[in-house]
Amino acid sequence: MTALDLSSPVAVVGTGTMGQGIAQVALVAGHHVRLFDAAPGRAQDAADAIGARLDRLVEKDRMTPADRDAARGRLHAAGSLAELADCSLVVEAVLEQLDVKQQLLRDLEDVVDEDCLLATNTSSLSVTAIGGVLRNPGRFVGLHFFNPAPLLPLVEVVSGFATDVTSATRAYEMARAWGKTPVACADTPGFIVNRLARPFYAEAFAAYEAQSADPATIDAVLRECGGFRMGAFELTDLIGQDVNEAVTHSVWQAFFQDVRFTPSLAQRRLVESGRLGRKTGQGWYDYGDDAERAEPHTAEKAQAPAYVVAEGDLGPASDLLALIREAGVPVREDEEDHGTRLVLPSGGQLVLADGQTSVEFRDVVYFDLALDYRRATRIALSASQDTQPQTLSEAVGLFQALGKDVSVLGDTPGMIVARTVARIVDLAHDAVAKGVATEEDVDTAMRLGVNYPLGPFEWSRRLGRSWAHEILDELHQRDPSGRYAPSLALYRHAYATDKREGTP
């Protein structure tokens, strides 16, 4: 099955931000595009707005004047649904209400030909439920573009329970022909991206609610240590707290209030107070003209330890040993011990976050997982009231000697980056095991849809087969609510024999 022929008209119903963006993508790809909106005049306003954006593309030398003029000639504001009768594809981008979308589809089915592909751009509703009112739901598919649609490459092609394979394939090839990167996905709450992204927000908010650190510090750790483009607090301020919370709540409800997707009470209070982020001038941060930039907590300068003793290779943090030597701090290796920690001159231990708490062990400082310890500019440490001041000082001084800023958190099991990544990896394995998408499509979706530095399966391979399961199992023992319980899919992955190596 091939993509739609360029001679085939495409229609977009609903002319808000997403509708206009999708229409622009189809228009630039070479299709005749018809816009329709139930509100009088809005379709023409949307056409004018798209034309203005094409003008800006010309000004930036990203489109020729001739191509712009040709595109404008292919754009038409429809006065009624009847004008969409000969379209080969109609994408609805109307209000995110099930009954509104269903009624629109009923009306469309009475207008368009039987071979017209019908699609929804919903981000939170069930594709199966929306298309369930159609006489022929097999031709109905989800086409979830990301905002802004003309710029972001990802499109989730969502097959509802009744979607024909030929319809999904046709939509997939069409998205690719439009210059997008499509990923195939089953109809599941949140699809791929909004399902797997929940821990990124949830774990940051949970650490804040536990008073482990303030938003600016948590965001800095996610960016400068974890390698994420933005922290959870600044990103939700950009998205809009009401929008982000609504998606979280929708996924939580769709999974029958699964504790793994529980919304944040702190975010709920923020929404209730009207502090919705950048669009209202206040969210987690203040965006007023006179507002001071919130700065992360950074530890004062401390003396580097005279040496460290390495017990084991530090697992995912093994690169630290070379960095420590390069910084001029002698590393003594204890070949008799098979642990995975550093012992400081004070006798205290420095351990990679493993889901346990500092208060359980005498004189331990935990450090967070980094995407790349050489490139990371900040490291988070966690200590309890029982940690000796000298041990904490030596730990701070060690990472400062490596050129890192250091943020000291309260006693935080799993730290920030480690438990966030572990949960994302777990949800990814669970989703693939349940047929939501392939590993390749999951990684593509998370890299392109939310700009993660690595896809979940790339992370999983880098960190080791059992890493995510072990840290979540430790967290689950300390919080048996089910929030951190590893999935059966992750358990199987962690303990199945690797046929390539012949070892578990």
HUWOTA-V387938 format. One record per residue. RES is the residue in one small letter. SS is DSSP state (helix for helix, strand for strand, loop for the rest). PHI is phi in degrees with one decimal (none if undefined). BURIAL is + if it has 9 or more other C-alpha atoms within 8 Angstrom, else -. Layout:
BEGIN
RES	SS	PHI	BURIAL
RES	SS	PHI	BURIAL
END
This chain:
BEGIN
m	loop	none	-
t	loop	-101.2	-
a	loop	-69.5	+
l	loop	-63.8	-
d	loop	-67.7	-
l	loop	-64.2	-
s	loop	-77.2	-
s	loop	-81.8	+
p	loop	-68.8	+
v	strand	-119.6	+
a	strand	-120.1	+
v	strand	-125.1	+
v	strand	-107.6	+
g	loop	104.1	+
t	loop	-119.3	+
g	loop	-76.7	+
t	helix	-57.1	-
m	helix	-69.9	+
g	helix	-60.4	+
q	helix	-63.2	+
g	helix	-63.4	+
i	helix	-64.4	+
a	helix	-60.5	+
q	helix	-64.3	+
v	helix	-60.8	+
a	helix	-65.2	+
l	helix	-65.1	+
v	helix	-65.5	-
a	helix	-70.9	+
g	loop	116.5	-
h	loop	-83.2	+
h	loop	-75.9	+
v	strand	-124.1	+
r	strand	-115.8	+
l	strand	-104.2	+
f	strand	-136.5	+
d	loop	-142.6	+
a	loop	-65.5	-
a	loop	-80.9	-
p	loop	-55.4	-
g	loop	87.3	-
r	helix	-70.1	+
a	helix	-62.9	+
q	helix	-67.5	+
d	helix	-60.3	-
a	helix	-66.5	+
a	helix	-62.2	+
d	helix	-64.6	-
a	helix	-65.8	-
i	helix	-64.0	+
g	helix	-59.3	+
a	helix	-65.2	-
r	helix	-69.0	-
l	helix	-64.9	+
d	helix	-60.3	+
r	helix	-67.7	-
l	helix	-64.0	+
v	helix	-65.4	+
e	helix	-61.0	-
k	loop	-93.1	-
d	loop	60.2	-
r	loop	-104.5	-
m	loop	-156.1	+
t	loop	-82.1	-
p	helix	-57.1	-
a	helix	-66.3	-
d	helix	-65.7	-
r	helix	-62.8	+
d	helix	-62.8	-
a	helix	-66.1	-
a	helix	-64.0	+
r	helix	-61.0	-
g	helix	-68.8	-
r	helix	-93.9	+
l	strand	-99.2	+
h	strand	-139.0	+
a	strand	-90.6	+
a	loop	-83.7	+
g	loop	-91.2	-
s	loop	-155.5	-
l	helix	-63.4	+
a	helix	-59.5	-
e	helix	-74.3	-
l	helix	-98.8	+
a	loop	-57.2	+
d	loop	-98.3	-
c	loop	-74.4	+
s	loop	-92.7	+
l	strand	-146.7	+
v	strand	-125.9	+
v	strand	-107.7	+
e	strand	-94.5	+
a	loop	-137.6	+
v	loop	-91.0	+
l	loop	-51.6	-
e	loop	-76.8	+
q	loop	-130.8	-
l	helix	-57.3	+
d	helix	-65.9	-
v	helix	-65.1	+
k	helix	-65.4	+
q	helix	-64.1	+
q	helix	-64.3	-
l	helix	-60.7	-
l	helix	-65.8	+
r	helix	-59.1	+
d	helix	-65.9	-
l	helix	-65.1	+
e	helix	-63.0	+
d	loop	-81.5	-
v	loop	-108.8	+
v	loop	-83.7	+
d	loop	-69.7	+
e	loop	-66.4	-
d	loop	-94.3	-
c	loop	-72.6	+
l	strand	-82.0	+
l	strand	-107.4	+
a	strand	-141.7	+
t	strand	-122.4	+
n	loop	-99.8	+
t	loop	-56.1	+
s	loop	-111.3	-
s	loop	-135.6	+
l	loop	-95.8	+
s	loop	-74.0	+
v	helix	-62.4	+
t	helix	-60.6	+
a	helix	-67.6	+
i	helix	-62.5	+
g	helix	-82.1	+
g	loop	-64.7	-
v	loop	-87.4	+
l	loop	-77.6	+
r	loop	-68.9	-
n	loop	-127.3	-
p	helix	-70.2	+
g	helix	-65.2	-
r	helix	-93.0	+
f	strand	-104.9	+
v	strand	-145.1	+
g	strand	-90.2	+
l	strand	-125.4	+
h	strand	-92.0	+
f	strand	-81.5	+
f	loop	-109.9	+
n	loop	-90.0	+
p	loop	-83.2	+
a	loop	-58.3	+
p	loop	-67.0	+
l	loop	-102.9	-
l	loop	-80.8	+
p	loop	-80.3	+
l	strand	-78.1	+
v	strand	-134.2	+
e	strand	-86.1	+
v	strand	-96.0	+
v	strand	-104.7	+
s	strand	-93.0	+
g	loop	-73.6	+
f	loop	-57.8	-
a	loop	-105.2	-
t	loop	-65.4	+
d	loop	-70.1	+
v	helix	-59.3	-
t	helix	-64.5	-
s	helix	-68.6	+
a	helix	-63.9	+
t	helix	-65.2	+
r	helix	-61.4	+
a	helix	-66.2	+
y	helix	-61.3	+
e	helix	-67.4	+
m	helix	-65.7	+
a	helix	-60.7	+
r	helix	-66.6	+
a	helix	-65.5	+
w	loop	-81.9	+
g	loop	86.9	-
k	loop	-97.0	+
t	strand	-107.9	+
p	strand	-85.1	+
v	strand	-128.5	+
a	strand	-88.1	+
c	strand	-146.5	+
a	strand	-77.9	+
d	loop	-75.2	+
t	loop	-137.3	-
p	loop	-53.8	+
g	loop	82.5	+
f	loop	54.9	+
i	loop	-93.1	+
v	helix	-63.8	+
n	helix	-71.3	+
r	helix	-77.8	+
l	helix	-82.4	+
a	loop	-83.4	+
r	helix	-57.5	+
p	helix	-63.4	+
f	helix	-58.9	+
y	helix	-80.9	+
a	helix	-62.2	+
e	helix	-72.3	+
a	helix	-64.3	+
f	helix	-66.2	+
a	helix	-64.9	+
a	helix	-64.3	+
y	helix	-66.8	+
e	helix	-63.7	-
a	loop	-83.4	-
q	loop	61.2	-
s	loop	-70.7	+
a	loop	-167.6	+
d	loop	-87.1	+
p	helix	-55.7	+
a	helix	-62.6	+
t	helix	-71.1	+
i	helix	-62.3	+
d	helix	-60.9	+
a	helix	-63.1	+
v	helix	-65.8	+
l	helix	-63.3	+
r	helix	-77.5	+
e	helix	-84.5	+
c	loop	-110.3	+
g	loop	-81.9	+
g	loop	81.9	+
f	loop	-73.6	+
r	loop	-63.4	-
m	loop	-137.4	+
g	loop	-80.4	+
a	helix	-66.2	+
f	helix	-73.4	+
e	helix	-69.0	+
l	helix	-68.7	+
t	helix	-70.0	+
d	helix	-64.2	+
l	helix	-73.0	+
i	helix	-65.6	+
g	loop	111.8	+
q	helix	-61.4	+
d	helix	-66.2	-
v	helix	-67.6	-
n	helix	-63.7	+
e	helix	-66.8	+
a	helix	-62.8	-
v	helix	-65.5	+
t	helix	-58.4	+
h	helix	-64.9	+
s	helix	-64.4	+
v	helix	-64.1	+
w	helix	-59.1	+
q	helix	-66.7	+
a	helix	-65.9	-
f	loop	-93.8	-
f	loop	57.0	-
q	loop	59.8	+
d	loop	-58.4	+
v	helix	-61.6	+
r	helix	-65.4	-
f	helix	-115.8	+
t	loop	-58.4	+
p	loop	-65.5	+
s	loop	-90.7	+
l	helix	-65.9	-
a	helix	-63.8	-
q	helix	-68.6	+
r	helix	-59.9	+
r	helix	-64.4	-
l	helix	-63.0	+
v	helix	-65.3	+
e	helix	-61.6	-
s	loop	-83.5	-
g	loop	83.1	-
r	loop	-90.6	+
l	loop	-95.8	+
g	strand	113.5	+
r	helix	-57.8	+
k	helix	-69.0	-
t	helix	-110.1	+
g	loop	88.9	+
q	strand	-148.3	+
g	loop	-150.2	+
w	loop	-65.5	+
y	loop	-118.2	+
d	strand	-97.7	+
y	loop	-111.4	-
g	loop	-65.4	-
d	loop	-59.1	-
d	loop	-100.0	-
a	loop	-70.8	-
e	loop	-85.6	-
r	loop	-66.8	-
a	loop	-72.2	-
e	loop	-107.1	-
p	loop	-71.9	+
h	loop	-68.9	-
t	loop	-128.9	-
a	loop	-66.5	+
e	loop	-67.7	-
k	loop	-59.9	-
a	loop	-131.3	+
q	loop	-76.7	-
a	loop	-69.4	+
p	loop	-67.2	+
a	loop	-67.0	-
y	strand	-167.4	+
v	strand	-136.0	+
v	strand	-109.3	+
a	strand	-93.3	+
e	strand	-110.0	+
g	loop	93.9	+
d	loop	-98.1	+
l	loop	69.3	+
g	helix	56.2	-
p	helix	-61.5	+
a	helix	-105.0	+
s	loop	-62.8	-
d	helix	-62.3	+
l	helix	-61.1	+
l	helix	-60.3	+
a	helix	-65.7	-
l	helix	-64.6	+
i	helix	-64.6	+
r	helix	-63.5	+
e	helix	-62.3	-
a	loop	-78.7	-
g	loop	89.0	-
v	loop	-94.8	+
p	strand	-61.3	+
v	strand	-114.7	+
r	strand	-99.1	-
e	strand	-103.4	-
d	loop	-97.7	+
e	loop	-74.7	-
e	loop	-80.5	-
d	loop	-100.5	-
h	loop	-110.0	-
g	loop	-79.6	-
t	loop	-135.9	+
r	strand	-155.0	+
l	strand	-109.1	+
v	strand	-106.0	+
l	strand	-91.7	+
p	loop	-55.9	+
s	loop	-69.8	-
g	loop	97.6	-
g	loop	-73.2	+
q	strand	-114.4	+
l	strand	-116.6	+
v	strand	-128.8	+
l	strand	-64.7	+
a	loop	-47.7	+
d	loop	-132.7	+
g	loop	93.7	+
q	loop	-93.2	+
t	loop	-109.4	+
s	helix	-64.1	+
v	helix	-71.5	+
e	helix	-77.7	-
f	loop	-127.6	-
r	loop	-71.7	+
d	loop	60.9	+
v	strand	-121.9	+
v	strand	-117.5	+
y	strand	-95.7	+
f	strand	-123.3	+
d	loop	-84.3	+
l	loop	-69.6	+
a	loop	-117.8	+
l	loop	-61.5	-
d	loop	-150.7	+
y	loop	-64.4	+
r	loop	-71.6	-
r	loop	-87.4	-
a	loop	-58.8	+
t	loop	-105.4	+
r	strand	-144.1	+
i	strand	-128.3	+
a	strand	-98.9	+
l	strand	-117.9	+
s	strand	-130.5	+
a	loop	-140.4	+
s	loop	-107.4	+
q	loop	-67.9	-
d	loop	-90.5	+
t	loop	-72.6	+
q	loop	-66.4	-
p	helix	-54.6	-
q	helix	-66.3	-
t	helix	-64.1	+
l	helix	-63.4	+
s	helix	-62.2	+
e	helix	-65.6	+
a	helix	-65.5	+
v	helix	-61.1	+
g	helix	-62.4	+
l	helix	-62.7	+
f	helix	-70.8	+
q	helix	-65.1	+
a	helix	-64.8	+
l	loop	-86.9	+
g	loop	86.1	-
k	loop	-103.0	+
d	strand	-73.4	+
v	strand	-124.5	+
s	strand	-113.7	+
v	strand	-99.7	+
l	strand	-98.3	+
g	loop	-69.4	+
d	loop	-63.5	+
t	loop	-124.9	+
p	loop	-60.1	+
g	loop	79.6	+
m	loop	54.5	+
i	loop	-108.9	+
v	helix	-66.3	+
a	helix	-59.9	+
r	helix	-74.1	+
t	helix	-65.6	+
v	helix	-64.4	+
a	helix	-60.3	+
r	helix	-71.0	+
i	helix	-63.0	+
v	helix	-60.3	+
d	helix	-63.1	+
l	helix	-62.7	+
a	helix	-66.8	+
h	helix	-61.9	+
d	helix	-63.7	+
a	helix	-65.2	+
v	helix	-65.7	+
a	helix	-62.2	-
k	loop	-96.3	-
g	loop	79.7	-
v	loop	-68.8	+
a	loop	-165.3	+
t	loop	-84.4	-
e	helix	-58.4	+
e	helix	-62.0	-
d	helix	-68.6	+
v	helix	-62.5	+
d	helix	-62.7	+
t	helix	-61.8	+
a	helix	-62.1	+
m	helix	-75.9	+
r	helix	-74.2	+
l	helix	-87.3	+
g	helix	-79.3	+
v	helix	-131.2	+
n	loop	58.7	+
y	loop	-68.1	+
p	loop	-66.1	-
l	loop	-139.9	+
g	loop	-74.2	+
p	helix	-56.1	+
f	helix	-78.3	+
e	helix	-63.1	+
w	helix	-61.7	+
s	helix	-59.6	+
r	helix	-66.9	-
r	helix	-68.4	-
l	helix	-84.8	+
g	loop	107.4	-
r	loop	-58.4	+
s	loop	-101.7	+
w	helix	-58.1	+
a	helix	-62.2	+
h	helix	-63.6	+
e	helix	-63.8	+
i	helix	-69.7	+
l	helix	-69.2	+
d	helix	-63.5	+
e	helix	-65.9	+
l	helix	-64.5	+
h	helix	-64.0	+
q	helix	-64.7	-
r	helix	-92.3	-
d	loop	-136.9	+
p	loop	-78.5	+
s	loop	-68.9	-
g	loop	106.2	+
r	loop	-57.1	+
y	loop	-108.5	+
a	loop	-61.8	+
p	loop	-64.3	+
s	loop	-72.8	+
l	helix	-61.5	-
a	helix	-63.0	+
l	helix	-68.9	+
y	helix	-60.8	+
r	helix	-61.5	-
h	helix	-64.7	+
a	helix	-68.5	+
y	helix	-114.5	+
a	loop	-71.9	-
t	loop	-70.5	-
d	strand	-81.0	-
k	loop	-64.5	-
r	loop	-72.4	-
e	loop	-108.9	-
g	loop	73.3	-
t	strand	-129.0	-
p	loop	-77.0	-
END
